[in-house]
Amino acid sequence: QGLGVEVLYLNPIFMAWSTHRYDTYDYARIDPMLGTEDDFRHFCNEAHERGMKVILDGVFSHVGSRSPYFQSAISDPNSPYRSWFQFQHYPDRYTSWWGITTLPCVNKLDPGFLQYIIDDSYSIAVRWLMAGADGWRLDVVDELPDEFVLRLRRRIRQVKPSAILIGEVWEDASNKIAYDRRRRYFVDNELDGVMNYPLQKAILRYVRRENDGSEFGSQVMTLAENYPAPVLNACMNLLSTHDTPRAINALLDPRDGSRDDLARRQFSPEQLVWGKKLLKLAAFLQFTLPGAPCIYYGDEAGMTGYRDPFNRAFYPWGEEDTELQTFYRSLAYLKRSSPALRRGRVEVVAAANGRVQFLRQSEEQTVMVFSNASHEPWTVHYAGRLLLGGNLRAYAPDSVTLDENGFCVMA
């Protein structure tokens, strides 16, 4: 709450065998490591009293091989769960997620599975909304049939009209093709938004100086043109996730490697100072572009980490970078208090030579955003009030000079 967060998105919380919990054991039970259902209800109540929402991670493409659903299916040919799974040779060969046998895939349109997850009066989707959740993020939504996603959205809206449904999509979701089918996420109003990985890649590449800004500007406008405005404003704008390296690592050292190699890599104090400067510029763009900025826990405290498992370390209690935290609070306040940044249209005015300028405009407000990823100072002439800025060399009523990695937003 002190950071200015309005929505909490949780990775899977249901009982599982792994620590990441994407191998669900029991959809109806909170993992005992996290607490009880009463704890969850209390948690949601406390969040709601603070004006915050809670979104859960729905992993409905597959379950864990040790789950009672799958164990029943392979031990009893007459099990009501057998039709949930596709066997090539019963009971030892079956369809699994990406060939990982500990993650047997579910027949998403099986009547029994639909009843259990969606349709029953106390189905899994309904049960946890009634317990306090405000919506779902769908894991690997491209592996869920359109019929399943639309059915789920309609059901959760019946129970809670304000419930939100977000999908994990790594590409442009407006023209996504999965398993030879063009998906209808927005055409049929299936999803309220998606995880904005295309924007993540564009921001990171621009801030790393991998292009002059033109590619970044083109990607911003492509998404703005392809996504309906309500969807674009509901997308999760990411810099880091549990599936990608942390932002500082992605900005300083995007190279991949073996786990042993990644475990040995370390940044010097000087590199970390530079990495945090780059992070500030990236976060500024994350918050000023259309969408809901999503902070992966600890990024605001200066955490580092390469890809899984190094990006999932515990939060650095008592060792946070307080200056970086203050900066993120400023970004959250800016986003929350600016109608143009929350829901205004976007128009890229200039994007070249490392310098980017874009307009955000709503009925109530017009703001102009400037970003300088070039090595040279950039003086911009714009008569307006400075709402937020960083790495500024000079500021006058009608002009601002941005140093390298400088940025500002003016109204």
PyMOL commands that set and color helices and strands:
alter all, ss='L'
color gray80, all
select helices_A, chain A and resi 37-49+68-75+82-84+97-99+111-119+124-130+141-143+146-159+173-175+197-207+214-226+229-234+247-252+259-264+269-288+299-301+310-312+322-337+339-343
alter helices_A, ss='H'
color red, helices_A
select strands_A, chain A and resi 7-9+14-16+24-30+53-58+87-89+93-94+135-138+164-167+177-178+181-182+193-196+236-238+292-294+345-352+355-361+366-372+378-381+386-396+399-410
alter strands_A, ss='S'
color yellow, strands_A
deselect
rebuild
show_as cartoon
